[in-house]
Amino acid sequence: MLKGLAFAAFVLLAAADGAWAADLPLPLCPNASAVMARNPTLRGAFRAAYPKAVERRNGRGRASGPCLYPYQALSYPENVVLFTLAGVPGQACHGCPAVVSAVFLRKEKRALKPVGFDDDFIETGSSGDLNGIRPARFGTVDGAVIEGGGTFQGQEFSVIEPFLIRDERMKPIGPEGGIPLASSDCGAKEEGEPCREIRGRWRTKERRLHIRYVGRRDDGTRVDATAIYELTGERLSLVSGGEIAAEMRDYRP
């Protein structure tokens, strides 16, 4: 707890170097300050990256066009990575993905210094929103896993997209199109009718990504299987669990 409080104090005192701080690539989304007020890490990272940002006032909290939304900040031993979206989550069209950018900030004494930007490095999810972003570590390299998905005509599906952090860039390590994480067709079935509900949970161990899938198929058979991907060079390759991996790919809308 003390460690968390210390870091919160650190980010609140973070100040950007004027030579590196960037102008806003888009207008700041309405009500962004309310989002950041609940998250000191996010607020400190955003202020360090964009110290001149001014929020547009909009009582309805809706954006009239693309805008910069502070989504999440992940803390690593030497850096903080700020993730932003190009719009308010949930306000884009149903089939419109979230457009994600990253700002890399180095921890320097009691300040955060922007050292790199990776604009629009991925488009995923639906309605301009994501399911989440979590830190990850592959071997000795820091990274992140982005989860996106959506529900289409009662069919729910989600994928994860793993990245390494390399030279102030988010480097995708595949597989192309992401790795299926969850699938359900229960929303497309009548009440009481058998349906598919399979969900995965992932973790990393050394250079491997493990995904355990549990649930049931449409025919009622149980699912409890694990797929394992290994980082070779800078690409993930499937090394175990080929059957469940292929089955989850087949469920993709």
Phi and psi in degrees as a GROMACS rama.xvg file:
@    title "Ramachandran Plot"
@    xaxis  label "Phi"
@    yaxis  label "Psi"
@TYPE xy
-63.0315  -36.6882  LEU-2
-63.1115  -41.9144  LYS-3
-64.9083  -39.9786  GLY-4
-65.886  -37.1332  LEU-5
-64.434  -41.9199  ALA-6
-69.1336  -37.1419  PHE-7
-60.2017  -41.2405  ALA-8
-65.2673  -36.9652  ALA-9
-60.4361  -48.7693  PHE-10
-71.7183  -29.6763  VAL-11
-66.5458  -28.3133  LEU-12
-94.5997  1.77003  LEU-13
-64.4069  137.816  ALA-14
-133.179  139.606  ALA-15
-86.4709  147.26  ALA-16
-77.1588  125.768  ASP-17
-60.1235  -24.4729  GLY-18
-73.5358  -19.9796  ALA-19
-110.105  -30.6172  TRP-20
-58.4849  137.606  ALA-21
-102.542  154.226  ALA-22
-72.303  157.023  ASP-23
-66.1576  129.399  LEU-24
-71.9074  -21.9401  PRO-25
-141.315  161.135  LEU-26
-61.549  146.922  PRO-27
-68.7606  135.354  LEU-28
-64.9153  148.776  CYS-29
-58.4248  143.845  PRO-30
65.73  17.5737  ASN-31
-63.7495  -34.3546  ALA-32
-63.7682  -32.513  SER-33
-67.571  -36.04  ALA-34
-64.9659  -45.811  VAL-35
-72.7941  -25.5585  MET-36
-61.0351  -26.1878  ALA-37
-88.1964  -3.36894  ARG-38
-141.787  94.8189  ASN-39
-58.8998  -36.6224  PRO-40
-63.0756  -45.6104  THR-41
-63.8238  -44.3788  LEU-42
-62.667  -44.6088  ARG-43
-64.4198  -41.4321  GLY-44
-66.1174  -42.7051  ALA-45
-66.7162  -41.4273  PHE-46
-66.2355  -34.1659  ARG-47
-68.9585  -38.0297  ALA-48
-76.3484  -39.3173  ALA-49
-133.483  72.4984  TYR-50
-66.9887  -18.5864  PRO-51
-98.5046  8.74376  LYS-52
-64.3841  134.511  ALA-53
-125.569  127.214  VAL-54
-76.1569  138.194  GLU-55
-79.8745  130.083  ARG-56
-83.0586  128.469  ARG-57
-151.584  108.235  ASN-58
-61.0241  -26.242  GLY-59
-83.0943  -14.5449  ARG-60
72.6893  18.069  GLY-61
-111.12  144.389  ARG-62
-93.96  143.093  ALA-63
-86.9088  -5.86591  SER-64
-170.746  -169.848  GLY-65
-56.9626  141.33  PRO-66
-152.04  165.402  CYS-67
-93.2608  120.135  LEU-68
-115.531  119.568  TYR-69
-72.7019  109.163  PRO-70
-94.54  -51.191  TYR-71
-163.189  151.383  GLN-72
-128.217  127.345  ALA-73
-108.11  133.505  LEU-74
-100.312  129.948  SER-75
-118.133  170.669  TYR-76
-53.1296  -38.9852  PRO-77
-115.29  -9.87175  GLU-78
-141.74  164.177  ASN-79
-123.741  136.008  VAL-80
-112.799  122.461  VAL-81
-96.2929  127.167  LEU-82
-108.561  130.977  PHE-83
-125.051  155.998  THR-84
-112.853  157.68  LEU-85
-92.328  41.5894  ALA-86
162.174  166.719  GLY-87
-73.6715  126.075  VAL-88
-55.4963  134.535  PRO-89
87.9776  -4.24565  GLY-90
-102.247  -4.33607  GLN-91
-86.0356  172.784  ALA-92
-62.9062  159.098  CYS-93
-57.7272  -39.2605  HIS-94
-91.9529  6.84358  GLY-95
-88.4267  125.498  CYS-96
-76.5544  165.456  PRO-97
-78.9429  135.567  ALA-98
-101.309  115.79  VAL-99
-109.965  135.038  VAL-100
-124.604  162.601  SER-101
-133.466  143.348  ALA-102
-121.396  131.896  VAL-103
-104.987  124.888  PHE-104
-123.449  125.309  LEU-105
-86.9602  137.632  ARG-106
-78.5323  119.111  LYS-107
-130.641  105.465  GLU-108
52.6089  -112.053  LYS-109
-107.6  27.5295  ARG-110
-136.539  159.331  ALA-111
-111.536  127.368  LEU-112
-114.248  118.421  LYS-113
-63.4453  129.379  PRO-114
-125.455  -3.26042  VAL-115
-176.13  155.387  GLY-116
-134.185  138.755  PHE-117
-129.415  93.2852  ASP-118
-79.8243  136.816  ASP-119
50.5921  48.5148  ASP-120
-79.7627  -14.0041  PHE-121
-155.475  148.183  ILE-122
-123.48  118.89  GLU-123
-155.734  171.235  THR-124
84.982  -164.338  GLY-125
-146.021  160.552  SER-126
53.8609  30.5006  SER-127
66.7425  23.1812  GLY-128
-130.964  161.749  ASP-129
-116.133  165.824  LEU-130
-85.8088  -21.4116  ASN-131
154.904  166.112  GLY-132
-132.847  128.674  ILE-133
-128.139  146.708  ARG-134
-70.852  154.667  PRO-135
-148.964  163.546  ALA-136
-139.038  126.361  ARG-137
-114.283  105.109  PHE-138
67.0297  -118.645  GLY-139
-103.672  7.52175  THR-140
-109.186  131.286  VAL-141
-71.7653  151.284  ASP-142
-158.858  -167.014  GLY-143
-152.284  154.741  ALA-144
-123.42  123.752  VAL-145
-105.326  129.134  ILE-146
-109.686  128.012  GLU-147
-130.739  161.591  GLY-148
178.567  -166.358  GLY-149
177.267  176.174  GLY-150
-120.902  125.815  THR-151
-129.168  111.769  PHE-152
51.9123  44.0744  GLN-153
84.4567  -7.12715  GLY-154
-94.7979  118.051  GLN-155
-101.364  136.705  GLU-156
-151.196  143.105  PHE-157
-141.614  152.888  SER-158
-132.812  157.444  VAL-159
-114.652  145.794  ILE-160
-123.115  108.052  GLU-161
-84.3911  145.115  PRO-162
-137.044  148.582  PHE-163
-99.1645  151.996  LEU-164
-97.8242  111.047  ILE-165
-131.683  120.064  ARG-166
50.4759  49.2189  ASP-167
56.9181  39.8796  GLU-168
-141.082  150.911  ARG-169
-92.0681  108.668  MET-170
-98.4504  114.918  LYS-171
-68.2536  139.948  PRO-172
-117.954  9.91442  ILE-173
77.5652  -173.585  GLY-174
-64.2079  159  PRO-175
-59.4612  133.77  GLU-176
87.5688  -3.67159  GLY-177
88.1326  174.278  GLY-178
-110.831  122.952  ILE-179
-57.7217  134.907  PRO-180
-114.567  -35.9784  LEU-181
-149.193  151.757  ALA-182
-152.005  135.359  SER-183
-149.481  137.762  SER-184
-117.236  17.1055  ASP-185
-63.4174  -30.8151  CYS-186
-71.1795  -12.8981  GLY-187
-100.931  1.60299  ALA-188
-108.035  157.314  LYS-189
-70.885  153.74  GLU-190
-58.2204  130.353  GLU-191
88.0876  -11.1082  GLY-192
-79.6505  139.353  GLU-193
-56.6938  143.124  PRO-194
-147.531  167.265  CYS-195
-95.4189  135.539  ARG-196
-147.594  98.6358  GLU-197
-126.597  127.456  ILE-198
-131.867  143.6  ARG-199
-114.55  153.748  GLY-200
-127.475  131.479  ARG-201
-111.453  157.515  TRP-202
-154.896  157.155  ARG-203
-110.71  146.573  THR-204
-143.026  114.104  LYS-205
55.555  -119.531  GLU-206
-98.9485  13.3031  ARG-207
-113.895  146.384  ARG-208
-110.747  118.103  LEU-209
-104.318  131.967  HIS-210
-126.717  117.214  ILE-211
-99.9855  123.703  ARG-212
-104.3  132.459  TYR-213
-135.719  152.799  VAL-214
148.36  -147.981  GLY-215
-145.335  153.941  ARG-216
-92.2203  175.492  ARG-217
-59.414  -32.0673  ASP-218
-84.3214  4.11509  ASP-219
91.373  -8.42934  GLY-220
-69.6402  144.411  THR-221
-81.1311  150.85  ARG-222
-119.206  127.488  VAL-223
-153.998  91.3523  ASP-224
-146.776  157.616  ALA-225
-126.119  134.347  THR-226
-108.296  139.195  ALA-227
-124.867  129.738  ILE-228
-115.278  141.798  TYR-229
-121.117  138.517  GLU-230
-82.5704  117.015  LEU-231
-120.758  117.211  THR-232
68.4377  -114.151  GLY-233
-130.09  33.8369  GLU-234
-135.468  141.641  ARG-235
-87.1291  135.349  LEU-236
-127.874  141.88  SER-237
-71.9516  125.183  LEU-238
-118.296  -11.9919  VAL-239
-159.133  149.834  SER-240
82.7229  35.9681  GLY-241
-60.5053  -35.1657  GLY-242
-67.4174  -46.819  GLU-243
-70.5764  -33.5861  ILE-244
-63.4708  -43.1518  ALA-245
-67.3824  -39.7102  ALA-246
-60.9432  -44.0009  GLU-247
-67.1179  -35.2093  MET-248
-64.4504  -36.4316  ARG-249
-66.4983  -24.7094  ASP-250
-80.731  -8.27502  TYR-251
-63.8058  132.816  ARG-252
